[in-house]
Amino acid sequence: MKRVLETTEVAGQSPNWLLTRLDDLVNWARANSLWPMPFGTACCAIEFMATAASRFDFARFGMERQAFSPRQADVLICAGRLPFKLAPVIRRVYDQMPQPKWVISMGACASTGGIFDNYAMVQGIDTIVPVDVYVPGCPPRPEGLLYGVLLLHKKIKGETVLDPELRREQPLDDKGLRLPPERIDEISEPFGNSVHQFRSA
């Protein structure tokens, strides 16, 4: 009986190697493990809750961990109208979030003031915090918020870790505004009341 020796062939290329760019790897990890900080003030918050519930379940996008501490969040979701009394609060929450961080403005009230065109409401949270994705609607359906999350994924995956402007904090001026007053008045137009004629006043 002849004994046959078994030979083992070593492949010239190991299957355990993965070649990619550092930006792609970092952005893939960031986009698929977002920790949202919910800031719900009105009816949009109900739609946000539905998005997190079992029917729509945005946990499948790596967002199942709701962070109710800004120190442990990287996506601020403002769902609902923002009164001027809450403007310093949302700014402080944003400032306490570590970099990198992003903001989703959910609904017409958060994005533009919606139907509340009066002296008590902030006419767009982009005057207080920089916004990355706007989700339209009054209120938007959960599918709208999911689409906004996917748009944020696309934006994150297009970033680079070498861009110094990407992580630059945007401080407020002495009046507590992020944008210059003339820019705020331009995008929100004069509305007029007994106190002042411009929103930045």
C-alpha positions in Angstrom: 0.0 0.0 0.0 1.4 3.3 -1.1 1.3 6.2 1.3 0.3 9.5 -0.4 1.8 12.7 1.1 -0.7 15.5 1.4 0.7 18.8 0.3 -0.5 22.2 1.4 -0.5 25.1 -1.0 0.0 28.6 0.3 -1.9 31.3 -1.6 0.1 34.2 -2.8 -2.5 36.6 -1.4 -4.1 36.3 2.0 -7.9 36.7 2.0 -7.7 38.5 5.4 -6.6 41.8 4.0 -9.0 44.7 3.5 -7.8 47.8 1.6 -9.6 51.1 2.1 -9.1 54.8 2.8 -9.0 56.0 6.4 -11.7 58.5 5.6 -14.0 55.7 4.3 -13.4 53.6 7.4 -13.9 56.4 9.9 -17.0 57.8 8.2 -18.5 54.3 7.9 -18.1 53.8 11.6 -19.5 57.2 12.5 -22.5 57.1 10.1 -23.6 53.7 11.3 -23.3 54.3 15.1 -25.1 57.6 15.6 -26.4 58.4 19.1 -29.3 60.8 18.9 -30.1 63.4 21.5 -33.8 64.0 21.2 -35.0 67.6 21.8 -38.8 67.3 21.4 -41.0 70.2 22.2 -44.2 69.6 20.2 -46.1 67.3 17.9 -43.0 66.4 15.9 -41.7 64.6 19.0 -44.6 62.1 18.7 -43.5 61.3 15.2 -39.9 61.0 16.4 -41.1 58.5 19.1 -42.9 56.5 16.4 -39.7 56.4 14.3 -37.9 54.9 17.3 -40.7 52.4 18.0 -41.1 48.9 16.5 -42.9 49.7 13.3 -40.3 52.0 11.8 -37.3 51.1 14.1 -34.4 53.4 13.3 -32.3 51.0 15.4 -31.6 49.2 12.1 -29.5 52.3 11.2 -27.4 51.9 14.4 -29.4 54.6 16.3 -31.0 52.4 19.0 -29.1 54.1 21.8 -31.1 57.2 22.7 -28.7 59.5 24.5 -30.5 61.8 27.0 -27.2 63.2 28.0 -25.5 65.6 25.5 -22.1 64.4 26.6 -22.9 61.0 25.1 -24.7 62.1 21.9 -23.5 63.1 18.5 -26.8 64.0 16.7 -29.1 66.6 18.0 -32.7 66.1 16.7 -34.8 69.2 17.3 -38.4 68.0 16.9 -40.9 70.8 17.3 -41.2 74.5 17.7 -38.5 76.4 19.6 -39.6 79.4 21.8 -37.0 82.1 22.5 -37.0 81.0 26.2 -35.6 77.6 25.0 -33.1 79.0 22.6 -30.3 79.2 25.2 -31.1 75.7 26.4 -30.7 74.1 23.0 -27.5 76.1 22.4 -26.1 74.8 25.7 -27.1 71.3 24.8 -25.3 71.7 21.5 -22.2 73.2 23.1 -22.0 70.3 25.6 -22.0 67.7 22.8 -18.5 66.5 21.9 -17.2 66.7 18.3 -18.0 65.4 15.8 -21.7 66.3 16.0 -24.5 67.0 13.7 -28.0 68.5 13.9 -31.3 67.5 12.3 -34.1 70.1 12.2 -37.3 68.1 12.2 -40.5 69.8 11.0 -41.6 73.2 9.7 -41.6 74.8 13.1 -38.0 73.9 13.9 -36.8 74.8 10.4 -38.7 78.1 9.8 -41.0 78.8 12.7 -43.9 77.2 10.8 -47.3 78.7 11.5 -46.0 80.4 14.6 -44.9 83.7 13.0 -44.8 85.7 16.2 -42.4 87.3 18.7 -42.2 84.2 20.9 -40.9 81.7 18.4 -37.4 81.3 16.9 -37.9 81.5 13.2 -35.5 78.6 12.3 -33.1 76.9 14.7 -30.3 77.6 12.2 -30.0 81.0 13.9 -29.0 79.2 17.1 -27.2 76.1 16.0 -25.8 75.0 12.7 -28.1 72.6 10.9 -27.0 69.7 8.7 -30.3 68.2 7.6 -33.8 69.8 7.3 -36.8 67.4 7.5 -39.9 69.2 6.0 -43.5 68.6 7.1 -46.0 69.6 9.7 -45.4 67.2 11.3 -43.2 65.0 9.1 -44.0 61.3 9.0 -41.5 58.8 10.4 -40.5 57.9 6.9 -39.4 61.6 6.5 -37.2 61.4 9.5 -35.7 58.1 8.3 -35.0 59.8 5.0 -33.3 62.7 6.8 -31.2 60.2 8.7 -30.1 58.6 5.4 -29.2 62.0 4.1 -27.1 62.6 7.2 -25.4 59.3 6.6 -24.6 60.4 3.0 -23.2 63.7 4.3 -21.0 62.0 6.9 -19.6 59.6 4.4 -18.5 62.5 2.3 -16.5 64.2 5.0 -12.8 64.0 5.6 -10.9 63.8 8.9 -8.3 66.3 7.4 -10.8 69.2 7.0 -10.0 71.7 9.8 -13.2 73.7 9.2 -15.4 70.6 9.7 -14.9 70.5 13.4 -14.7 74.2 14.1 -17.1 75.3 16.8 -19.4 78.1 15.8 -19.5 80.4 18.8 -22.3 82.9 19.4 -21.8 86.7 19.3 -22.4 89.0 22.2 -26.2 89.1 21.4 -26.4 85.3 21.4 -26.8 84.9 17.7 -24.9 82.5 15.4 -25.5 84.4 12.2 -25.0 88.2 11.8 -28.2 90.2 12.4 -28.5 91.4 8.8 -28.5 87.8 7.6 -31.2 86.8 10.1 -33.3 89.7 9.1 -32.8 88.8 5.4 -33.9 85.2 5.7 -36.8 85.8 8.1 -38.0 89.3 6.9 -39.4 92.0 9.1 -42.5 91.0 11.1 -43.1 94.0 13.3 -44.7 94.3 16.8 -44.9 96.8 19.5 -41.3 96.2 20.7 -39.2 95.9 17.5 -39.4 95.5 13.8 -36.7 92.9 13.1 -36.1 89.4 14.6 -32.5 90.1 15.4 -33.2 93.2 17.5 
